[in-house]
Amino acid sequence: MAVKLNKNNTGLTVGLFIGLMHVVWSFLVSVGYAQSYLDMVYRFHFLNNPPVVLPFMLNDAVKLVVFAAVMGYAMGFVFAFIWNKGYGRD
């Protein structure tokens, strides 16, 4: 028996997770470790690293985290809606 997902709870969970990932990214930028992290990840994928991390700006970091969390909520909500239509008891 498939489990029905609560669309709001799923959206909040995914939104929180993605928002927190972007808080970590903003922290890496603010302490100066983001560029070396990008260099490492690109190297693992056999790619050259053309992007350059810009200086940290708090207002841009807040906008990034809020936007990512809202989009994460939307993705979780849509995922739960589709899941419930295909497998749940909606």
C-alpha positions in Angstrom: 0.0 0.0 0.0 1.4 3.4 -1.0 1.5 6.2 1.4 -0.3 9.5 0.7 2.0 12.5 1.1 0.9 15.7 2.7 1.6 18.3 0.0 2.3 21.1 2.5 4.6 19.1 4.7 6.5 17.8 1.8 6.9 21.3 0.3 8.1 22.6 3.7 10.6 19.8 4.1 12.1 20.2 0.7 12.0 24.0 0.9 13.8 23.9 4.3 16.4 21.4 3.0 17.2 23.4 -0.1 17.1 26.7 1.8 19.6 25.3 4.3 21.9 24.1 1.5 22.0 27.7 0.3 22.7 29.0 3.8 25.7 26.8 3.8 26.7 28.1 0.4 26.4 31.7 1.5 28.5 30.9 4.6 31.2 29.4 2.3 31.2 32.5 0.2 31.3 34.8 3.3 34.4 33.0 4.8 36.2 32.7 1.4 36.0 28.9 0.8 33.5 28.9 -2.0 35.9 29.3 -4.9 38.2 26.4 -3.7 35.1 24.2 -3.3 33.9 25.0 -6.8 37.4 24.3 -8.2 37.4 20.9 -6.5 33.9 20.0 -7.7 34.6 21.0 -11.3 37.9 19.0 -11.2 36.0 15.9 -10.0 33.8 16.2 -13.1 36.8 16.7 -15.5 35.8 20.3 -16.2 37.6 23.6 -16.2 36.2 26.2 -13.8 35.2 29.4 -15.6 32.8 30.7 -12.9 34.3 33.1 -10.3 32.7 33.6 -6.9 31.9 37.2 -6.3 32.3 39.0 -2.9 29.8 38.2 -0.3 26.8 40.6 -0.1 24.3 39.9 2.7 21.2 41.2 0.9 22.0 38.9 -2.1 22.5 36.0 0.3 19.2 36.6 1.9 17.5 36.8 -1.5 19.2 33.6 -2.6 18.1 31.6 0.5 14.5 32.9 0.3 14.2 32.2 -3.4 15.7 28.7 -3.1 13.4 27.9 -0.2 10.3 29.0 -2.0 11.3 27.1 -5.1 12.0 24.0 -3.0 8.6 24.3 -1.4 7.0 24.5 -4.8 9.0 21.4 -6.0 8.0 19.4 -2.9 4.4 20.4 -3.2 4.3 19.4 -6.9 6.1 16.2 -6.2 3.6 15.2 -3.5 0.7 16.2 -5.8 2.0 13.9 -8.5 2.9 11.1 -6.1 -0.6 11.2 -4.6 -2.2 11.1 -8.1 -0.1 8.1 -9.1 0.4 6.1 -5.9 -1.4 7.7 -3.0 -5.1 7.8 -2.0 -5.9 11.3 -3.1 
